Amino acid sequence: MLNYNTSIKEDKSYEGLEMKEIKPVMKLIIRGKTKDFITTIGKNLDMILPTEANTSTLGETLTALWLSPDEWMLVSNKVVSEDTNTYEVEDNLINNISKFNLGAVTDVSDQFVMINIKGSKVFDLFATGSPFNFNEFKNRKGSVVQTILSHIDVIIHLTEINEVNLLVRRSFSEHLYSWMNDSASRL
């Protein structure tokens, strides 16, 4: 996270829509299948990983997003210091998961950009560029989906009704943000 350079240069507001990057936020991918993995994660994070597809678990300091039956993304609930890219959570998980061959821990903080989008037109915006049907999703707080938005892979997490955190690979973030701004200005 040292020398953090954002690809999203400014916050944007439109009628019924606000978009901004949330930075810097710690993001870890954890993978594992065994009961020991799940138990060790629970003890180390003081939270239970979601096991139902397309759901999340909100803890005091972290949110766990279900990505597949053996993969989750852990996201810090608050921004972290820009002065370091060392995280106590990551070190703790490496020492208790990876070193015992229970699973894998990978820091993807710099790989993904998190964009917060809120307002009454969030799902109107998504409907212009995603094949996913958000009808049920938008009413289930904590829902998570991996989908395509303007031909770009994204992870969308519904944090509140009409508010999402969208995760996109950094290399596509500037293009996606430009597309969202263009589409939002036409809603």
LINRA-V865884 format. One record per pair of residues at least 6 apart in sequence whose ideal C-beta (glycine too) atoms are under 8 Angstrom apart, sorted by the first residue. I is the first residue (numbers start at 1). J is the second residue. D is the distance in whole Angstrom. If there is no record, write none. Layout:
BEGIN
i = <I	I>
j = <J	J>
d = <D	D>
END
This chain:
BEGIN
i = <1	1	1	1	1	1	1	1	2	2	2	2	4	4	4	6	6	6	7	7	7	7	7	8	8	8	8	8	8	8	11	11	11	11	12	12	12	12	12	13	14	14	14	14	14	15	15	16	16	16	16	16	17	17	17	17	17	17	17	17	17	18	18	18	18	19	19	19	19	19	19	19	20	20	21	21	21	21	22	22	22	22	22	23	23	23	24	24	24	24	24	25	25	25	25	25	25	26	26	26	26	26	26	26	26	26	27	27	27	27	27	27	27	27	27	27	27	28	28	28	28	28	28	28	28	28	28	28	29	29	29	29	29	29	29	29	29	30	30	30	30	30	30	30	30	30	30	30	31	31	31	31	31	31	32	32	32	32	32	32	32	33	33	33	34	34	36	37	37	37	38	40	40	40	40	41	41	41	41	42	42	44	44	44	44	45	45	45	45	45	45	46	46	47	47	47	47	47	48	49	49	49	49	50	50	50	50	50	50	51	52	53	53	54	54	54	54	54	55	55	55	55	56	56	56	56	56	56	56	56	57	57	57	58	58	59	60	61	61	61	61	62	62	62	62	62	63	63	63	63	64	64	64	65	65	65	65	65	65	65	66	66	67	67	67	67	73	73	73	74	75	75	75	75	76	76	80	85	85	85	87	87	90	90	93	94	96	97	97	97	98	98	110	111	111	112	112	112	112	112	113	113	113	113	113	114	114	114	115	115	115	115	115	115	115	115	116	116	116	116	117	117	117	117	117	117	118	118	118	118	119	119	120	121	121	122	122	122	122	123	123	123	124	125	125	125	125	126	126	126	126	127	128	128	129	129	129	129	129	130	130	130	130	131	131	132	132	132	137	137	137	137	138	138	138	139	140	141	141	141	141	142	142	142	143	143	144	144	144	144	145	145	146	146	146	146	147	147	147	148	149	149	149	149	150	150	150	150	150	152	152	152	152	152	153	153	153	154	154	154	154	155	155	155	156	156	156	156	157	157	157	157	158	159	168>
j = <24	80	81	82	84	85	109	110	82	83	84	85	23	24	82	21	23	113	113	170	173	174	177	20	21	113	115	173	174	177	18	19	20	21	18	19	20	181	184	19	119	121	184	185	187	121	187	119	120	121	124	187	117	118	119	120	121	122	125	184	187	116	117	118	119	115	116	117	177	180	181	184	115	116	113	114	115	116	79	114	115	116	165	79	113	114	79	80	81	82	109	75	76	79	80	109	114	74	75	76	80	87	89	90	107	109	73	74	75	76	107	108	109	111	112	114	167	73	74	87	89	90	93	105	106	107	108	109	67	71	72	73	74	104	105	106	108	41	71	72	73	74	93	97	103	104	105	106	70	71	72	103	104	106	38	41	70	97	102	103	104	69	70	103	102	103	102	97	102	103	49	96	97	100	102	49	93	97	103	48	49	92	93	96	97	59	62	64	74	89	93	59	60	57	59	60	62	64	57	57	64	66	72	56	57	64	65	66	72	66	66	66	69	66	137	143	144	145	66	142	143	144	63	64	65	66	142	143	144	157	63	64	142	77	142	77	77	76	77	78	89	74	75	76	77	89	74	75	77	157	72	73	74	72	73	74	75	144	155	157	72	144	73	144	146	155	108	155	167	89	114	157	165	167	87	89	87	107	109	110	107	109	105	107	105	105	102	103	104	105	104	105	170	169	170	155	167	168	169	170	167	168	169	170	173	165	166	167	165	166	167	168	173	176	177	180	163	164	165	166	125	163	164	165	166	180	160	162	163	164	162	163	162	184	187	138	162	163	164	134	138	162	187	180	183	184	187	132	134	149	156	134	183	187	149	150	151	179	183	147	148	149	150	147	148	145	147	148	143	145	156	158	158	161	162	161	158	158	159	160	161	157	158	159	157	158	155	156	157	158	155	156	153	154	155	156	153	154	156	154	156	166	168	176	175	176	179	180	183	168	169	172	175	176	168	169	172	166	167	168	176	166	167	168	164	165	166	167	164	165	166	167	164	165	176>
d = <5	7	8	6	7	4	6	7	8	7	7	6	7	5	5	6	6	8	6	6	5	4	7	8	4	7	7	6	7	5	7	7	4	8	7	5	7	6	7	8	8	7	5	6	7	8	8	5	4	4	8	7	7	8	4	8	5	7	6	5	7	8	7	5	6	6	7	5	7	6	7	7	7	6	6	7	6	8	7	5	7	5	7	7	8	7	6	6	8	6	7	6	5	6	7	7	5	8	7	4	5	5	7	7	8	5	6	7	5	8	8	5	5	8	5	8	7	7	4	8	7	6	7	6	7	6	7	8	8	7	7	6	8	8	8	5	5	7	7	5	8	6	7	7	6	7	5	8	6	5	8	5	5	8	7	7	6	7	6	3	7	8	5	8	6	8	5	7	4	5	6	5	6	8	6	6	7	7	8	5	7	5	6	5	8	6	6	8	7	7	8	7	7	6	4	8	7	6	6	6	5	8	6	6	5	6	8	4	7	7	7	6	8	6	8	6	5	6	5	6	7	6	6	6	5	7	5	8	5	6	7	5	8	8	7	8	8	7	6	7	8	5	7	6	6	7	7	5	6	7	5	7	6	6	4	8	7	5	7	6	6	6	6	8	7	7	7	7	7	7	7	8	8	8	8	8	7	8	7	8	7	8	6	6	5	5	8	5	8	6	6	5	7	6	6	8	5	7	6	7	7	6	8	5	4	5	7	6	7	5	8	7	7	8	7	8	7	7	6	8	7	7	5	8	6	8	7	6	4	7	6	8	6	7	5	8	6	7	6	5	5	8	5	6	6	6	6	7	6	7	8	7	5	8	5	4	8	7	6	5	6	5	8	7	6	6	4	8	5	6	8	6	7	7	8	7	7	6	7	6	7	8	7	8	7	5	7	7	5	8	7	5	7	7	5	8	8	6	7	7	8	8	8	7	8	6	4	8	8	6	8	5	7	5	8	7	8	6	7	5	7	7	4	8	5	8	5	8	6	5	8	7	5	6	5>
END
